[in-house]
Amino acid sequence: MTDIERASPPSRKRILVVDDSSLVRLYYRDTLEKAGFEVEQAINGIEAMEKVLAQPFDLAIVDVNMPRMDGRETLKAVKTDPALRHIPVIVLTTSEAEEDVTRAYGLGVSSFVVKPDSFDRLVAVVRSIGTYWLDVVTLPADLGA
């Protein structure tokens, strides 16, 4: 057996999807899993924070408008925690409000994306987010450790 054969396979990149719509979460999960990513889901920011504090994620995709703890609060909580702020957070939302865009970037969002109107375009956008942030971009290793 060669060294290459003995090497453990690379771990799948982990994405946390945070959206209060079960249908949207299903679309995201299916799209990202087909692209080879491991996907965990949360229905609001409170659940998302519990998950990111319990296990590491390589990327988070967060909606803005959610009950209990919205995407703005979630983004702020992640980006102000030294152990979590290295996680790229993408806001993917129906909001086109300039105040949401400005506030998100002020809080340290990695990208702000408005959800497309069509299902096919939404799938393409979600796939490209996963591919770009986890296959194209070089992120620091163990920055949060």
C-alpha positions in Angstrom: 0.0 0.0 0.0 1.4 3.4 -1.0 1.4 6.5 1.2 -1.3 8.0 -1.0 -3.5 4.9 -0.4 -2.9 5.1 3.3 -3.8 8.8 3.5 -7.2 9.4 4.9 -9.7 10.9 2.4 -10.2 14.6 2.7 -13.1 15.6 4.9 -16.1 17.1 3.3 -16.5 20.8 3.8 -19.3 21.6 6.2 -21.9 24.3 5.5 -24.5 25.6 8.0 -27.7 26.8 6.3 -29.9 29.1 8.4 -33.4 29.9 7.1 -36.8 29.7 8.7 -38.3 28.2 5.5 -38.2 24.4 5.4 -38.6 24.5 1.6 -35.6 26.8 1.2 -33.5 24.7 3.5 -34.4 21.6 1.5 -33.4 23.3 -1.8 -30.1 24.4 -0.3 -29.3 21.1 1.3 -30.1 19.1 -1.8 -28.0 21.4 -4.0 -25.0 21.6 -1.7 -25.0 17.9 -0.9 -25.1 17.1 -4.6 -22.0 19.3 -4.9 -20.3 17.2 -2.3 -20.7 19.4 0.8 -21.9 18.3 4.2 -24.9 20.4 5.2 -26.4 21.1 8.6 -29.5 23.2 9.0 -30.9 25.7 11.6 -34.3 27.4 11.6 -33.1 30.6 13.3 -30.1 32.3 14.8 -30.5 30.8 18.2 -30.3 27.3 16.8 -27.5 28.3 14.5 -25.4 29.6 17.4 -25.9 26.4 19.3 -24.6 24.5 16.3 -21.6 26.7 15.5 -20.5 26.6 19.2 -20.8 22.8 19.3 -19.0 21.9 16.0 -16.9 23.7 13.4 -18.3 24.9 10.0 -16.5 26.0 7.0 -19.2 28.3 5.8 -22.6 29.7 6.9 -25.4 30.8 4.6 -27.9 32.9 6.6 -31.3 34.5 5.8 -32.0 38.0 7.2 -35.6 37.8 8.2 -36.1 35.0 10.7 -38.0 34.7 14.0 -36.4 34.7 17.5 -32.9 35.7 16.4 -32.7 37.1 12.9 -29.8 37.0 10.4 -28.4 40.4 11.5 -28.2 39.3 15.1 -26.7 35.9 14.0 -24.1 37.6 11.9 -23.1 40.0 14.7 -22.8 37.1 17.2 -20.6 35.1 14.8 -18.4 38.1 13.8 -17.8 39.4 17.3 -16.8 36.0 18.8 -13.0 35.5 18.3 -13.4 31.8 18.0 -16.1 32.1 15.2 -15.3 35.2 13.3 -13.1 33.4 10.8 -16.2 31.5 9.4 -17.3 33.1 6.1 -21.0 34.2 6.5 -23.0 34.7 3.4 -26.3 36.5 3.7 -28.8 35.0 1.1 -32.1 36.8 1.4 -35.1 38.3 -0.4 -34.3 41.7 1.1 -33.0 44.3 -1.3 -33.1 47.0 1.3 -30.0 49.2 1.2 -30.0 49.4 5.0 -29.8 45.5 5.2 -26.9 45.5 2.7 -25.0 48.3 4.5 -25.6 46.9 8.0 -24.5 43.3 6.9 -21.2 44.6 5.5 -20.7 46.8 8.6 -21.1 43.6 10.7 -18.5 41.7 8.6 -20.6 39.7 6.2 -18.5 38.0 3.5 -21.1 38.4 0.8 -24.7 39.7 0.6 -26.7 38.0 -2.1 -30.4 38.6 -3.0 -32.3 35.4 -3.7 -33.2 35.1 -7.3 -36.9 34.8 -8.4 -36.6 31.5 -10.2 -35.9 28.1 -8.6 -33.3 27.2 -11.3 -31.4 30.4 -10.7 -31.6 29.9 -6.9 -30.0 26.5 -7.3 -27.3 27.9 -9.5 -26.5 30.7 -7.0 -26.4 28.3 -4.0 -24.1 25.9 -5.9 -21.8 28.7 -6.9 -21.6 30.1 -3.3 -20.5 26.7 -2.0 -18.0 26.2 -4.9 -16.5 29.6 -4.7 -16.1 29.8 -0.9 -15.0 26.2 -0.3 -13.3 25.2 -3.5 -11.9 28.4 -5.0 -11.1 30.7 -2.2 -8.1 30.0 0.1 -9.0 30.5 3.7 -6.6 30.4 6.6 -6.2 27.0 8.2 -7.2 26.7 11.9 -7.7 30.4 12.2 -10.4 29.9 14.9 -8.3 27.4 16.9 
